[in-house]
Amino acid sequence: MMTVNKNIKSIGVSLILMLLGACSSDFIDLQDPNAVASATFYKNENDVLLGVNGIYQSLRSGNSIGENSGMFFEERSDNTGRNDNQSSSGEPFQFNDFSLLPSNAYLKNHWDALYESVSRTNQVLEGMEKVTFSNNNLKAQYEAEARFVRGLMYFHLVRKWGAVPLVTKTFSTMAEVEAATFRSEEPVVYDQIVTDLKYVVDSPLPNLPTAESRGRVSKAAGNALLGQVYLTMATTLPGVDKSAYLSEAHKYLLAAYQMRNFGFLKEIPYQDVFDVNKKTTCPELIFQIVNKQGDINYSSSIARNNQARGETINSLFASTGLGGNVKPDLVKDYEQADLRKAFSIKFADHASVKDYFITKYRDNSEAAGSTGYGGNDWILMRYADVILMLAEVNMLLGNDVAAIGYLDQVRERAGLSPYSIAKNTAAYQAAYPTLKLAILHERRVELAFENHRWFDLLRFFTTPELVNYFQSKSQADYGVARLSNFGEKDRYFPIPFDEYKLNPEKMYQNKGY
C-alpha cells in the first residue's frame, strides 16, 4: 500500500485519475485530462478508452513491469546482477545480494507502481458503470482489458510478497482506506486473480492481437496467464488439490496454444522474435508493451542500456559502461550448439569490460540514432513460454511423452538435438538428470532476460530446495553478490517499511526481515 496521508494516497485508492493515455491503437501519445476526479470524468465511451489506455501506460515504468524492471526479476535470480555495491547507497545491489532491507526505496517504488496500476483498473471499472455504451461488447472488452491488468498486477504482488492488501474498489473516506489496510492471505488473492482472468477468457476480446491492436490484451493472453496462475497455485500453495489445479492449468494453456496462427515453433526464427522490424507481424508474440522508435519519451532504451563499451551490436549509442550484466552461471548453462547463445549474449573485449553483456535486444538503426531511442517492444508473453509451460504441466501430470514433445519444439528451433538423444550424453545427463531439470534449463536459456527466471525457480523448487540450489552454486560464477546470504527469508520480498508501519499487526512483516 502507498503511504496514507490526508489526501488519501494509499494502495492505489486515490480519488485522482492520473496520467491517462489517449491513443486508439499504440498507446504512445499520452494526454493528461488535468487530473479529473474519477467520479466525474467518465461520461462517454471515449473517456473509458482513455482510462483503459492509462492502465496500459502504467505498465511501462521501470518501477513496474516495463523493460527496465529487471532489478525485481532477473537480478533476483541467477541470470544477471551487478558488481557495483556502492551506487545509490547500495540499494540496487541488495536484490541480487539477498540483503534486501524493508527500507529499500526501490522496493517501495515497485510496490507503489504495482498498486498504481491496480488503482487505475479499479477507477476504470467503477467509472465505466456510469457510461451508457452503444455496444455492450465494447464495454465487455474494456472491462476484460482492465481485469486482465488487475489480475496480472496481483499475480506479481502475491508471488513477490505473499499475503498482500486486496483492493478491488475505490475509496472516498479515510475510514474506508484504514479498513482495507491489511494483508489478505495468498489463496484469497489468487481467488480474485482467477475471477478476473476467467472474465477475460469468456469475454468478446479477439483471440489474438492484430498489427493495429498490438499492446492490447487478447483471449490468448488471458488463457496463457490463467494457465500460468493455476500452474503456480499447484506448485507453490500448500494444502491445495494439486491435480485439479494442474488440470486447469493444462486446459487454459492448451487453449492459448490452440489460438496460435502458426504450426510449429521452428517456423519462426528465434531472432525474428526480437526484430524491431517484425514486431507487428511475428506470430509468436502474444502481449507486449509498445515502444516508438526515435521518440524521446516513448522509445525503448533496453538496447543502449545493455550495450558494453566498444560495442555497436545493440545500438549506435556510444556506451561507456559494462552493459547488461550476465552471470557466468548462465553463460555456462548454454549448450555448445545452442543458436540462442550467440544471439542473446556476447563477450565484450574492451579492456574496461572483458565480460559478457546482453545482446538479445537490438536496434542499431539510423532511426534509433546515436541516442539509442530504440523501437524494441517489451515482450511480456510469447508462445515459447506457453509451449514450455505445457511441457512443465504435462510432466507434472505424468504425461512425459507430451511434455517431451513440447520441449523438443523449443530445442529444435534452437538447433539442438531432441531430448531423447541429449539425455543420453554424459554432459547433459550430469547437468539435467531429470526431465524436470531439463525443462527448467530450457526455460532459462530460451527466456533469459525476459523476467521469468525467478518465478520459474519458485515453481520448480520448494523453499528449502531453493536454498540448497543457490548455495550449491559456485560463488566464482555468481559475481560479487554473496550466495551465502540466500536463505528461506528470500522466498518473499520484505513488506516495505512505510507499509508495515501503517499497521504493524495487520501489515505484519514477512519472516526473516
Buried (B, 14 or more C-beta within 10 A) or exposed (E): BBBBEEEBBBBBBBBBBBBBBBBEBBBBEBEEBEEBEBBEBBEEBEBBBBBBBBBBBBBBBBBBBBBBBBBBBBBBBBBBBBEEBEEEEBBBBBBBBBBBBBEBBBBBBBBBBBBBBBBBBBBBBBBBEBBEBEEEEBBBBBBBBBBBBBBBBBBBBBBBBBBBBBBBEBBEEEEBBBEBBBBBEBBEBBBBBBEBBBBBBEBEBBBBBEEEBBBBBBBBBBBBBBBBBBBBBBBBBEEBEBEEBBBBBBBBBBBBBEBBEEEEBBEBBBBBBBBBEBBBEBBBBBBBBBBBBBBEEBBBBBBBBBBBBBBEBBBBBEBEBBBBBBBBBBBEBBBEEBBBBEBBBBEBEBEEBEBBBBBBBBBBBEEBBEBBBBBBBBBBBBBBBBBBBBBBBBBBBEBBEBBBBBBBBBBBBBEBBEBEEBBEEEEBEEBBEEBBEBBBBBBBBBBBBBBBBBBBBBBBBEBEEBBEBBEEBEEEBBBEBBBEBBBEBBBBBBBBBBBBEBBEEEBEBBEEB
